[in-house]
Amino acid sequence: MQRLTELLHDTEGEAIFDLSFRLEGRVPSVIGHVSANLALQCQFCLKSTRWVIEREVNLGVVASIDEASLLPEPYEPLLIENEKTTLSDIVEDELILGLPLIARHSVCEMAAASSEEEGSPKEKPFAILAELRKTGGK
Ligand SMILES: [Zn+2]
């Protein structure tokens, strides 16, 4: 899973998938579940953080964009342009889709520090006002 591992902090972690190919009506589909526990690099402190992915998979196999637009709910299109798409490609795509735009610890010291900095210009006028009230009242 070359494309996925390039996005990870390290390759520790595991992916579990349970996918089955079916023919639902006239739609060849890939149905199942993908989950993973991956190591990403927190974009605030640059340390490793765990990221859990749980995705339901409901893919309708299509050969063109036109076919994709005709897919009934709840299918998402899986565009197969050549016949080389493998199960691991599908799992990899699902995991990449499950990655956050910006990886970070859910509670990160660095993120907390930077948000305090951002907040301080707004808080300061009130602090000054409070000081004025204290001194001005007496
Ligand atoms: Zn962090």
Backbone and ligand atoms as CSV (ligand in chain L), in Angstrom:
chain,resi,resn,atom,element,x,y,z
A,1,MET,N,N,0.842,-1.198,0.000
A,1,MET,CA,C,0.000,0.000,0.000
A,1,MET,C,C,0.875,1.244,0.000
A,2,GLN,N,N,1.548,1.453,-1.091
A,2,GLN,CA,C,2.528,2.520,-1.237
A,2,GLN,C,C,1.917,3.907,-1.005
A,3,ARG,N,N,0.785,4.179,-1.646
A,3,ARG,CA,C,0.184,5.520,-1.547
A,3,ARG,C,C,-0.206,5.832,-0.116
A,4,LEU,N,N,-0.717,4.814,0.573
A,4,LEU,CA,C,-1.149,5.029,1.951
A,4,LEU,C,C,0.058,5.219,2.868
A,5,THR,N,N,1.061,4.368,2.739
A,5,THR,CA,C,2.187,4.435,3.679
A,5,THR,C,C,2.925,5.761,3.557
A,6,GLU,N,N,2.891,6.390,2.393
A,6,GLU,CA,C,3.518,7.706,2.247
A,6,GLU,C,C,2.834,8.750,3.123
A,7,LEU,N,N,1.591,8.516,3.478
A,7,LEU,CA,C,0.833,9.479,4.273
A,7,LEU,C,C,0.956,9.218,5.771
A,8,LEU,N,N,1.589,8.128,6.132
A,8,LEU,CA,C,1.639,7.747,7.539
A,8,LEU,C,C,2.958,8.153,8.187
A,9,HIS,N,N,2.891,8.293,9.503
A,9,HIS,CA,C,4.090,8.628,10.267
A,9,HIS,C,C,5.005,7.416,10.344
A,10,ASP,N,N,4.457,6.275,10.605
A,10,ASP,CA,C,5.195,5.032,10.488
A,10,ASP,C,C,4.215,3.952,10.049
A,11,THR,N,N,4.735,2.811,9.735
A,11,THR,CA,C,3.870,1.788,9.148
A,11,THR,C,C,3.334,0.820,10.201
A,12,GLU,N,N,3.531,1.164,11.480
A,12,GLU,CA,C,2.891,0.359,12.515
A,12,GLU,C,C,1.386,0.574,12.424
A,13,GLY,N,N,0.660,-0.399,12.872
A,13,GLY,CA,C,-0.784,-0.252,12.807
A,13,GLY,C,C,-1.337,-1.356,11.948
A,14,GLU,N,N,-2.648,-1.453,11.963
A,14,GLU,CA,C,-3.229,-2.546,11.208
A,14,GLU,C,C,-4.523,-2.130,10.541
A,15,ALA,N,N,-4.812,-2.814,9.486
A,15,ALA,CA,C,-6.061,-2.589,8.779
A,15,ALA,C,C,-6.823,-3.910,8.736
A,16,ILE,N,N,-8.100,-3.820,9.027
A,16,ILE,CA,C,-8.956,-5.004,8.967
A,16,ILE,C,C,-10.046,-4.714,7.956
A,17,PHE,N,N,-10.293,-5.627,7.081
A,17,PHE,CA,C,-11.391,-5.381,6.152
A,17,PHE,C,C,-12.201,-6.650,5.928
A,18,ASP,N,N,-13.437,-6.408,5.628
A,18,ASP,CA,C,-14.369,-7.497,5.380
A,18,ASP,C,C,-15.224,-7.027,4.210
A,19,LEU,N,N,-14.812,-7.368,3.030
A,19,LEU,CA,C,-15.494,-6.894,1.830
A,19,LEU,C,C,-15.978,-8.085,1.017
A,20,SER,N,N,-17.137,-7.919,0.424
A,20,SER,CA,C,-17.587,-8.980,-0.468
A,20,SER,C,C,-18.107,-8.382,-1.766
A,21,PHE,N,N,-17.882,-9.085,-2.817
A,21,PHE,CA,C,-18.367,-8.673,-4.132
A,21,PHE,C,C,-19.740,-9.296,-4.337
A,22,ARG,N,N,-20.673,-8.482,-4.780
A,22,ARG,CA,C,-22.023,-8.987,-5.002
A,22,ARG,C,C,-22.600,-8.396,-6.270
A,23,LEU,N,N,-23.624,-9.011,-6.727
A,23,LEU,CA,C,-24.401,-8.427,-7.812
A,23,LEU,C,C,-25.760,-8.086,-7.228
A,24,GLU,N,N,-25.965,-6.781,-6.963
A,24,GLU,CA,C,-27.221,-6.327,-6.374
A,24,GLU,C,C,-28.082,-5.786,-7.507
A,25,GLY,N,N,-29.114,-6.482,-7.868
A,25,GLY,CA,C,-29.875,-6.072,-9.037
A,25,GLY,C,C,-28.952,-6.131,-10.239
A,26,ARG,N,N,-28.790,-4.959,-10.883
A,26,ARG,CA,C,-27.884,-4.933,-12.026
A,26,ARG,C,C,-26.549,-4.291,-11.682
A,27,VAL,N,N,-26.367,-3.973,-10.399
A,27,VAL,CA,C,-25.155,-3.265,-10.000
A,27,VAL,C,C,-24.137,-4.229,-9.379
A,28,PRO,N,N,-23.009,-4.434,-10.044
A,28,PRO,CA,C,-21.937,-5.174,-9.375
A,28,PRO,C,C,-21.410,-4.295,-8.249
A,29,SER,N,N,-21.323,-4.833,-7.048
A,29,SER,CA,C,-20.989,-3.958,-5.930
A,29,SER,C,C,-19.976,-4.595,-4.994
A,30,VAL,N,N,-19.347,-3.734,-4.240
A,30,VAL,CA,C,-18.417,-4.156,-3.197
A,30,VAL,C,C,-18.976,-3.620,-1.886
A,31,ILE,N,N,-19.349,-4.544,-1.016
A,31,ILE,CA,C,-20.036,-4.172,0.217
A,31,ILE,C,C,-19.221,-4.697,1.386
A,32,GLY,N,N,-19.168,-3.906,2.436
A,32,GLY,CA,C,-18.482,-4.408,3.621
A,32,GLY,C,C,-18.019,-3.301,4.525
A,33,HIS,N,N,-16.893,-3.530,5.151
A,33,HIS,CA,C,-16.450,-2.700,6.246
A,33,HIS,C,C,-14.925,-2.678,6.249
A,34,VAL,N,N,-14.370,-1.497,6.464
A,34,VAL,CA,C,-12.920,-1.358,6.562
A,34,VAL,C,C,-12.619,-0.630,7.859
A,35,SER,N,N,-11.688,-1.157,8.631
A,35,SER,CA,C,-11.274,-0.416,9.819
A,35,SER,C,C,-9.764,-0.497,9.950
A,36,ALA,N,N,-9.206,0.520,10.588
A,36,ALA,CA,C,-7.757,0.562,10.729
A,36,ALA,C,C,-7.384,1.443,11.906
A,37,ASN,N,N,-6.224,1.154,12.431
A,37,ASN,CA,C,-5.648,1.959,13.495
A,37,ASN,C,C,-4.258,2.341,13.002
A,38,LEU,N,N,-4.115,3.607,12.580
A,38,LEU,CA,C,-2.901,4.014,11.879
A,38,LEU,C,C,-2.132,5.066,12.668
A,39,ALA,N,N,-0.850,5.175,12.363
A,39,ALA,CA,C,-0.005,6.190,13.002
A,39,ALA,C,C,0.192,7.351,12.040
A,40,LEU,N,N,-0.288,8.530,12.447
A,40,LEU,CA,C,-0.103,9.732,11.646
A,40,LEU,C,C,0.812,10.689,12.408
A,41,GLN,N,N,1.312,11.689,11.699
A,41,GLN,CA,C,2.133,12.695,12.360
A,41,GLN,C,C,1.271,13.892,12.710
A,42,CYS,N,N,1.191,14.191,13.992
A,42,CYS,CA,C,0.436,15.362,14.448
A,42,CYS,C,C,1.054,16.612,13.836
A,43,GLN,N,N,0.219,17.454,13.190
A,43,GLN,CA,C,0.742,18.617,12.482
A,43,GLN,C,C,1.079,19.773,13.421
A,44,PHE,N,N,0.759,19.609,14.700
A,44,PHE,CA,C,1.105,20.653,15.665
A,44,PHE,C,C,2.417,20.345,16.364
A,45,CYS,N,N,2.551,19.139,16.916
A,45,CYS,CA,C,3.759,18.831,17.687
A,45,CYS,C,C,4.691,17.900,16.924
A,46,LEU,N,N,4.260,17.423,15.761
A,46,LEU,CA,C,5.068,16.564,14.886
A,46,LEU,C,C,5.385,15.197,15.489
A,47,LYS,N,N,4.702,14.856,16.582
A,47,LYS,CA,C,4.854,13.515,17.138
A,47,LYS,C,C,3.793,12.603,16.547
A,48,SER,N,N,3.941,11.336,16.831
A,48,SER,CA,C,3.018,10.348,16.285
A,48,SER,C,C,1.678,10.395,17.024
A,49,THR,N,N,0.607,10.262,16.276
A,49,THR,CA,C,-0.709,10.183,16.897
A,49,THR,C,C,-1.495,9.062,16.243
A,50,ARG,N,N,-2.336,8.400,17.006
A,50,ARG,CA,C,-3.112,7.287,16.461
A,50,ARG,C,C,-4.376,7.814,15.801
A,51,TRP,N,N,-4.772,7.182,14.736
A,51,TRP,CA,C,-5.985,7.583,14.040
A,51,TRP,C,C,-6.783,6.319,13.731
A,52,VAL,N,N,-8.008,6.296,14.192
A,52,VAL,CA,C,-8.850,5.128,13.984
A,52,VAL,C,C,-9.833,5.404,12.853
A,53,ILE,N,N,-9.882,4.507,11.911
A,53,ILE,CA,C,-10.795,4.642,10.779
A,53,ILE,C,C,-11.812,3.517,10.837
A,54,GLU,N,N,-13.063,3.876,10.722
A,54,GLU,CA,C,-14.143,2.900,10.612
A,54,GLU,C,C,-15.001,3.330,9.438
A,55,ARG,N,N,-15.017,2.571,8.398
A,55,ARG,CA,C,-15.808,2.977,7.235
A,55,ARG,C,C,-16.688,1.846,6.738
A,56,GLU,N,N,-17.934,2.197,6.495
A,56,GLU,CA,C,-18.818,1.281,5.790
A,56,GLU,C,C,-18.530,1.441,4.305
A,57,VAL,N,N,-18.453,0.344,3.610
A,57,VAL,CA,C,-18.154,0.396,2.190
A,57,VAL,C,C,-19.391,-0.024,1.399
A,58,ASN,N,N,-19.804,0.832,0.488
A,58,ASN,CA,C,-20.957,0.581,-0.381
A,58,ASN,C,C,-20.607,1.061,-1.773
A,59,LEU,N,N,-19.843,0.277,-2.475
A,59,LEU,CA,C,-19.364,0.737,-3.773
A,59,LEU,C,C,-20.101,0.035,-4.899
A,60,GLY,N,N,-20.511,0.815,-5.873
A,60,GLY,CA,C,-21.084,0.254,-7.086
A,60,GLY,C,C,-20.027,0.337,-8.180
A,61,VAL,N,N,-19.768,-0.786,-8.799
A,61,VAL,CA,C,-18.711,-0.806,-9.812
A,61,VAL,C,C,-19.235,-0.200,-11.107
A,62,VAL,N,N,-18.533,0.806,-11.610
A,62,VAL,CA,C,-18.923,1.446,-12.867
A,62,VAL,C,C,-17.709,1.545,-13.787
A,63,ALA,N,N,-17.988,1.659,-15.075
A,63,ALA,CA,C,-16.906,1.722,-16.057
A,63,ALA,C,C,-16.729,3.127,-16.606
A,64,SER,N,N,-17.656,4.045,-16.260
A,64,SER,CA,C,-17.554,5.410,-16.783
A,64,SER,C,C,-18.245,6.390,-15.836
A,65,ILE,N,N,-17.957,7.664,-16.014
A,65,ILE,CA,C,-18.586,8.705,-15.207
A,65,ILE,C,C,-20.104,8.698,-15.429
A,66,ASP,N,N,-20.530,8.445,-16.684
A,66,ASP,CA,C,-21.961,8.387,-16.991
A,66,ASP,C,C,-22.655,7.320,-16.160
A,67,GLU,N,N,-22.043,6.152,-16.096
A,67,GLU,CA,C,-22.625,5.080,-15.282
A,67,GLU,C,C,-22.662,5.485,-13.817
A,68,ALA,N,N,-21.634,6.180,-13.377
A,68,ALA,CA,C,-21.562,6.598,-11.976
A,68,ALA,C,C,-22.758,7.462,-11.609
A,69,SER,N,N,-23.171,8.349,-12.542
A,69,SER,CA,C,-24.272,9.256,-12.244
A,69,SER,C,C,-25.613,8.527,-12.177
A,70,LEU,N,N,-25.656,7.313,-12.681
A,70,LEU,CA,C,-26.904,6.534,-12.662
A,70,LEU,C,C,-26.994,5.595,-11.466
A,71,LEU,N,N,-25.946,5.568,-10.659
A,71,LEU,CA,C,-25.944,4.641,-9.520
A,71,LEU,C,C,-27.024,5.001,-8.513
A,72,PRO,N,N,-27.784,4.013,-8.071
A,72,PRO,CA,C,-28.778,4.300,-7.032
A,72,PRO,C,C,-28.108,4.488,-5.671
A,73,GLU,N,N,-28.821,5.136,-4.745
A,73,GLU,CA,C,-28.365,5.216,-3.360
A,73,GLU,C,C,-28.300,3.802,-2.800
A,74,PRO,N,N,-27.456,3.477,-1.870
A,74,PRO,CA,C,-26.438,4.343,-1.257
A,74,PRO,C,C,-25.058,4.151,-1.855
A,75,TYR,N,N,-25.009,3.722,-3.083
A,75,TYR,CA,C,-23.702,3.396,-3.653
A,75,TYR,C,C,-22.861,4.614,-3.955
A,76,GLU,N,N,-21.576,4.443,-3.670
A,76,GLU,CA,C,-20.594,5.396,-4.163
A,76,GLU,C,C,-19.916,4.719,-5.338
A,77,PRO,N,N,-19.597,5.487,-6.370
A,77,PRO,CA,C,-19.026,4.852,-7.552
A,77,PRO,C,C,-17.605,4.363,-7.336
A,78,LEU,N,N,-17.349,3.180,-7.819
A,78,LEU,CA,C,-15.981,2.664,-7.894
A,78,LEU,C,C,-15.677,2.539,-9.379
A,79,LEU,N,N,-14.905,3.506,-9.856
A,79,LEU,CA,C,-14.632,3.568,-11.285
A,79,LEU,C,C,-13.498,2.600,-11.633
A,80,ILE,N,N,-13.840,1.602,-12.416
A,80,ILE,CA,C,-12.830,0.626,-12.832
A,80,ILE,C,C,-12.489,0.911,-14.282
A,81,GLU,N,N,-11.327,1.511,-14.485
A,81,GLU,CA,C,-10.950,1.874,-15.839
A,81,GLU,C,C,-10.141,0.770,-16.521
A,82,ASN,N,N,-9.489,-0.014,-15.706
A,82,ASN,CA,C,-8.830,-1.189,-16.262
A,82,ASN,C,C,-9.156,-2.344,-15.322
A,83,GLU,N,N,-8.737,-3.501,-15.655
A,83,GLU,CA,C,-9.136,-4.639,-14.832
A,83,GLU,C,C,-8.105,-4.992,-13.782
A,84,LYS,N,N,-7.214,-4.030,-13.524
A,84,LYS,CA,C,-6.149,-4.322,-12.576
A,84,LYS,C,C,-6.483,-3.920,-11.141
A,85,THR,N,N,-7.642,-3.304,-10.933
A,85,THR,CA,C,-8.011,-2.913,-9.580
A,85,THR,C,C,-8.108,-4.157,-8.695
A,86,THR,N,N,-7.410,-4.097,-7.580
A,86,THR,CA,C,-7.410,-5.245,-6.675
A,86,THR,C,C,-8.120,-4.873,-5.381
A,87,LEU,N,N,-8.389,-5.890,-4.592
A,87,LEU,CA,C,-9.020,-5.666,-3.304
A,87,LEU,C,C,-8.171,-4.714,-2.461
A,88,SER,N,N,-6.861,-4.879,-2.518
A,88,SER,CA,C,-6.028,-4.022,-1.685
A,88,SER,C,C,-6.060,-2.575,-2.180
A,89,ASP,N,N,-6.253,-2.348,-3.484
A,89,ASP,CA,C,-6.447,-0.981,-3.992
A,89,ASP,C,C,-7.697,-0.368,-3.377
A,90,ILE,N,N,-8.752,-1.156,-3.334
A,90,ILE,CA,C,-10.022,-0.657,-2.806
A,90,ILE,C,C,-9.878,-0.312,-1.328
A,91,VAL,N,N,-9.252,-1.216,-0.575
A,91,VAL,CA,C,-9.049,-0.968,0.853
A,91,VAL,C,C,-8.188,0.272,1.050
A,92,GLU,N,N,-7.146,0.385,0.252
A,92,GLU,CA,C,-6.243,1.534,0.360
A,92,GLU,C,C,-6.986,2.835,0.083
A,93,ASP,N,N,-7.800,2.850,-0.969
A,93,ASP,CA,C,-8.585,4.044,-1.286
A,93,ASP,C,C,-9.495,4.424,-0.130
A,94,GLU,N,N,-10.159,3.421,0.435
A,94,GLU,CA,C,-11.081,3.700,1.533
A,94,GLU,C,C,-10.334,4.275,2.738
A,95,LEU,N,N,-9.150,3.728,3.013
A,95,LEU,CA,C,-8.373,4.211,4.159
A,95,LEU,C,C,-7.876,5.635,3.914
A,96,ILE,N,N,-7.452,5.915,2.677
A,96,ILE,CA,C,-6.992,7.277,2.357
A,96,ILE,C,C,-8.150,8.259,2.516
A,97,LEU,N,N,-9.354,7.842,2.084
A,97,LEU,CA,C,-10.535,8.693,2.251
A,97,LEU,C,C,-10.844,8.923,3.726
A,98,GLY,N,N,-10.455,7.959,4.557
A,98,GLY,CA,C,-10.758,8.062,5.980
A,98,GLY,C,C,-9.737,8.869,6.773
A,99,LEU,N,N,-8.676,9.293,6.113
A,99,LEU,CA,C,-7.658,10.075,6.815
A,99,LEU,C,C,-8.145,11.500,7.024
A,100,PRO,N,N,-7.707,12.136,8.109
A,100,PRO,CA,C,-8.101,13.529,8.344
A,100,PRO,C,C,-7.346,14.455,7.403
A,101,LEU,N,N,-7.920,15.636,7.131
A,101,LEU,CA,C,-7.206,16.622,6.309
A,101,LEU,C,C,-5.944,17.084,7.025
A,102,ILE,N,N,-6.094,17.320,8.319
A,102,ILE,CA,C,-4.941,17.713,9.129
A,102,ILE,C,C,-4.881,16.762,10.316
A,103,ALA,N,N,-3.823,15.970,10.358
A,103,ALA,CA,C,-3.672,15.034,11.463
A,103,ALA,C,C,-3.242,15.786,12.713
A,104,ARG,N,N,-3.837,15.453,13.832
A,104,ARG,CA,C,-3.430,16.071,15.095
A,104,ARG,C,C,-3.921,15.215,16.250
A,105,HIS,N,N,-3.283,15.363,17.386
A,105,HIS,CA,C,-3.784,14.707,18.592
A,105,HIS,C,C,-5.149,15.304,18.926
A,106,SER,N,N,-6.051,14.478,19.449
A,106,SER,CA,C,-7.349,15.030,19.841
A,106,SER,C,C,-7.145,16.046,20.973
A,107,VAL,N,N,-6.187,15.773,21.844
A,107,VAL,CA,C,-5.778,16.768,22.835
A,107,VAL,C,C,-4.271,16.922,22.681
A,108,CYS,N,N,-3.868,18.018,22.071
A,108,CYS,CA,C,-2.445,18.213,21.789
A,108,CYS,C,C,-1.938,19.440,22.527
A,109,GLU,N,N,-0.840,19.270,23.256
A,109,GLU,CA,C,-0.264,20.390,24.014
A,109,GLU,C,C,0.067,21.567,23.098
A,110,MET,N,N,0.661,21.247,21.945
A,110,MET,CA,C,1.068,22.312,21.030
A,110,MET,C,C,-0.145,23.044,20.465
A,111,ALA,N,N,-1.195,22.292,20.140
A,111,ALA,CA,C,-2.399,22.909,19.592
A,111,ALA,C,C,-3.050,23.801,20.644
A,112,ALA,N,N,-3.063,23.342,21.889
A,112,ALA,CA,C,-3.651,24.129,22.971
A,112,ALA,C,C,-2.878,25.422,23.147
A,113,ALA,N,N,-1.562,25.341,23.081
A,113,ALA,CA,C,-0.718,26.522,23.237
A,113,ALA,C,C,-0.974,27.522,22.116
A,114,SER,N,N,-1.095,27.037,20.874
A,114,SER,CA,C,-1.254,27.964,19.754
A,114,SER,C,C,-2.648,28.577,19.738
A,115,SER,N,N,-3.656,27.843,20.215
A,115,SER,CA,C,-4.995,28.432,20.218
A,115,SER,C,C,-5.110,29.487,21.320
A,116,GLU,N,N,-4.336,29.332,22.390
A,116,GLU,CA,C,-4.311,30.368,23.423
A,116,GLU,C,C,-3.715,31.655,22.870
A,117,GLU,N,N,-2.674,31.486,22.071
A,117,GLU,CA,C,-2.049,32.658,21.455
A,117,GLU,C,C,-3.034,33.382,20.550
A,118,GLU,N,N,-3.763,32.598,19.760
A,118,GLU,CA,C,-4.736,33.191,18.854
A,118,GLU,C,C,-5.813,33.936,19.635
A,119,GLY,N,N,-6.190,33.364,20.769
A,119,GLY,CA,C,-7.282,33.932,21.546
A,119,GLY,C,C,-6.882,35.190,22.311
A,120,SER,N,N,-5.597,35.355,22.569
A,120,SER,CA,C,-5.177,36.419,23.475
A,120,SER,C,C,-5.507,37.838,23.000
A,121,PRO,N,N,-5.385,38.171,21.698
A,121,PRO,CA,C,-5.724,39.547,21.309
A,121,PRO,C,C,-7.171,39.911,21.623
A,122,LYS,N,N,-8.065,38.933,21.520
A,122,LYS,CA,C,-9.473,39.203,21.822
A,122,LYS,C,C,-9.694,39.382,23.322
A,123,GLU,N,N,-8.942,38.559,24.090
A,123,GLU,CA,C,-9.169,38.580,25.536
A,123,GLU,C,C,-8.562,39.824,26.180
A,124,LYS,N,N,-7.503,40.326,25.592
A,124,LYS,CA,C,-6.772,41.430,26.228
A,124,LYS,C,C,-7.629,42.684,26.456
A,125,PRO,N,N,-8.408,43.136,25.467
A,125,PRO,CA,C,-9.203,44.348,25.711
A,125,PRO,C,C,-10.087,44.219,26.945
A,126,PHE,N,N,-10.646,43.027,27.150
A,126,PHE,CA,C,-11.508,42.837,28.320
A,126,PHE,C,C,-10.690,42.896,29.599
A,127,ALA,N,N,-9.480,42.323,29.530
A,127,ALA,CA,C,-8.614,42.346,30.709
A,127,ALA,C,C,-8.273,43.790,31.060
A,128,ILE,N,N,-7.976,44.584,30.036
A,128,ILE,CA,C,-7.654,45.997,30.269
A,128,ILE,C,C,-8.869,46.733,30.835
A,129,LEU,N,N,-10.038,46.434,30.255
A,129,LEU,CA,C,-11.275,47.034,30.730
A,129,LEU,C,C,-11.505,46.716,32.204
A,130,ALA,N,N,-11.233,45.437,32.544
A,130,ALA,CA,C,-11.415,45.017,33.931
A,130,ALA,C,C,-10.468,45.801,34.837
A,131,GLU,N,N,-9.252,45.983,34.366
A,131,GLU,CA,C,-8.275,46.762,35.138
A,131,GLU,C,C,-8.767,48.195,35.329
A,132,LEU,N,N,-9.297,48.787,34.256
A,132,LEU,CA,C,-9.779,50.164,34.314
A,132,LEU,C,C,-10.917,50.303,35.314
A,133,ARG,N,N,-11.799,49.287,35.287
A,133,ARG,CA,C,-12.933,49.330,36.203
A,133,ARG,C,C,-12.466,49.287,37.650
A,134,LYS,N,N,-11.496,48.378,37.862
A,134,LYS,CA,C,-10.978,48.227,39.234
A,134,LYS,C,C,-10.393,49.544,39.738
A,135,THR,N,N,-9.498,50.102,38.883
A,135,THR,CA,C,-8.794,51.308,39.344
A,135,THR,C,C,-9.705,52.531,39.276
A,136,GLY,N,N,-10.585,52.554,38.250
A,136,GLY,CA,C,-11.431,53.732,38.043
A,136,GLY,C,C,-12.512,53.861,39.100
A,137,GLY,N,N,-12.935,52.749,39.683
A,137,GLY,CA,C,-14.047,52.762,40.638
A,137,GLY,C,C,-13.673,53.401,41.945
A,138,LYS,N,N,-12.390,53.391,42.248
A,138,LYS,CA,C,-12.014,53.912,43.565
A,138,LYS,C,C,-11.271,55.240,43.485
L,1,ZN,ZN,ZN,0.249,16.753,18.850
